[in-house]
Amino acid sequence: MHYELGSNQHAFVKRTTYSDWDFSGATQGAYGNNYPRVGAIRYAGLHNSVVWADQEISQITVALRFLAAGSNSTKTLTFWRGAKSAISGTGQSMIGAEMGSVSVANAYNGVRNIVLSASSNPALFNAFVAWLQAGQSETLAVYRNEGAGSGSWSSNYLKIDATIIYIEYEPKGSKGTLSASSIDAGQNIGLTIDPLDVSGTVTHRVQWSLDNAFSSITTLPAGTTSTNYTIPMNWCNQMPNATSGQAICTLTTLVNGSVSATREIPFTVTVPASVVPAFTFGASPSGTTGGYYQHIGKALLSITGASSPYGATIAGYHITGGEGTDASTSSVTTEPFEQSGNHIYTATVTDSRGRTTVKTVTLSVTAVSPITIYSFSVQRYSAVVGDDGQTDYVASSDGDHVWVSLLASHDPAGGNNPASAAITWGASNSVSLPWGTSASISYTNDRTVITAQIPANTSVLFTLTVSDWFSSATASSQVEIASAIMHVSPNGVGIGMYSLGTPSKPQLDVGYPMYARGGIAGVTIYSTNEQPTGGIWIDGRPVYRKTISLGAMPAGQSKEFSIGIPSGALGDVVSLRGAARLTGGDFWVPLPHVNTGAIETWGIKLEISNIKSDAKISVGMGSGRACERGFVTIEYTKNTD
């Protein structure tokens, strides 16, 4: 228990025989003329609230405020009991029994503390205790009778104008000693009693408590000097956010049935180290079924059912492990497994006491191999009809179709890693290859994969791409331009070539259908003179071509341009097309350029008139159209052929 009281009066007289008290402060020591001062300090009410005779005092601290008197050296302060409870009479009449002296460093212009206990200034401590318990007065005298130094000044001169006395104490009663200062909940703690030595019957009551948890009160009969108590585990509920708490053993002393004193003996109750969070830590495949697979699989790691006993709450989760997993959550999905083999993950759960539980889970990850392409080739072939009339397919450098051979494999990973394959060629040609659940795909001279015609005069690069969920591979095969100049079917009727025309205009006449697998490369001639196109119209007549220049035409103008063939000679018109660059425009428009219902405004009309006499191309400009130049090309047959 603690008690404190400030002084309320400080006074001094210049001589022991004087009675004219100066209340500016309590002075000790001679101040000239060899007149020693007597100081007095009063603590009004020191005995009113506490009966000190019934208390055991363990420490007294006296705080004194020194004024700037004398020097700032170390001084000896001497206490005497005050002979009265009030400051009055002569200085000598205020001096009671001497209590003792204490050395005070720098007792000058500041507050200094004097600590008194059984181990610090014990003689003066005992004197102070006796003064308090005697209860005879509420005053102290400060006085030291010593000769003055040079000039009749005391070297021990000091002055005090304020003090506070602090007292640590307990009521008198039996003392108790615990078997341990700290103990786990669930364990037994003992109390040994040193009974109060007084006449009469001494008995005791004992109660154990921690915050809101209490034991029942045990009454010990006279002569019983020990007891014990098992700390209940449920006391841990009083410490949901800490691993220990301050408990109290309350020892009450009774003399002849009346309470003499009550002591509180503190001790520490700790939550046992075994009280930690509980939880389940597990894993399940993510992205795959039936297991964990390298490259394509992940794991869902989960902490479930986390709790902590005796009132604690869960404060945090932490999951770490392979693939850089580091999450402060109760569940996390890992990145794909980069390596096969064992993967260990650690889960840590922390409760509000700061206690942790750590669990691990080990996953066995199955290795998965990447895509492998063993072979890939694309080769030209020809369909050949043998003498037996059966069609045979043979590799040939001039074939216009190709067959495919390939072998590739992947790791199905228990059905979790589907694969796909495709062959691409040219700018946008592509074909997908069906790949089921097998580990490999294989084709040998397969003609059904690529059915497109590959011209014999074209070199084509074919690329095979095989992919699964984590890897891909490519391979290429080049089909070159056909090396054969001419191929004759073995059962054909032969080839005939002969000269036609004139030396200035030679011709080649093929008397049966001609198939040019690579196309026929030639020159399409556009001329203002009539040109044979080499084409044959549906009625068997040759097709001719002529281009006519329109020149510049203002808006709203119409012109006719003669085709230039004899009257009545125009047969069928195969095509009529043209283009014009508009005046002031930065583009060409195709002809005819007609907007239905608005030709008179901005369209350009194109037609052929007078077809039974002098056939002409008629061009009409809309009222909102003019052109800088234009051209019209007509393809036609003639009735004269």
Salt bridges, closest charged atoms under 4 A:
GLU4 OE1 - HIS2 NE2 3.04
GLU56 OE1 - LYS175 NZ 3.71
GLU56 OE1 - ARG263 NH2 2.69
GLU146 OE1 - ARG144 NE 3.21
ASP161 OD1 - ARG65 NE 2.91
GLU168 OE2 - HIS2 ND1 2.45
GLU170 OE1 - ARG263 NH1 1.90
GLU323 OE2 - HIS343 ND1 2.83
ASP326 OD1 - HIS318 NE2 2.61
ASP398 OD2 - HIS487 ND1 3.98
ASP400 OD1 - HIS401 ND1 2.95
ASP400 OD2 - ARG517 NE 2.71
GLU530 OE2 - LYS638 NZ 2.86
ASP539 OD2 - ARG541 NE 2.91
GLU628 OE1 - ARG581 NE 3.82
GLU635 OE2 - ARG545 NE 3.01
GLU635 OE2 - ARG577 NH2 3.97
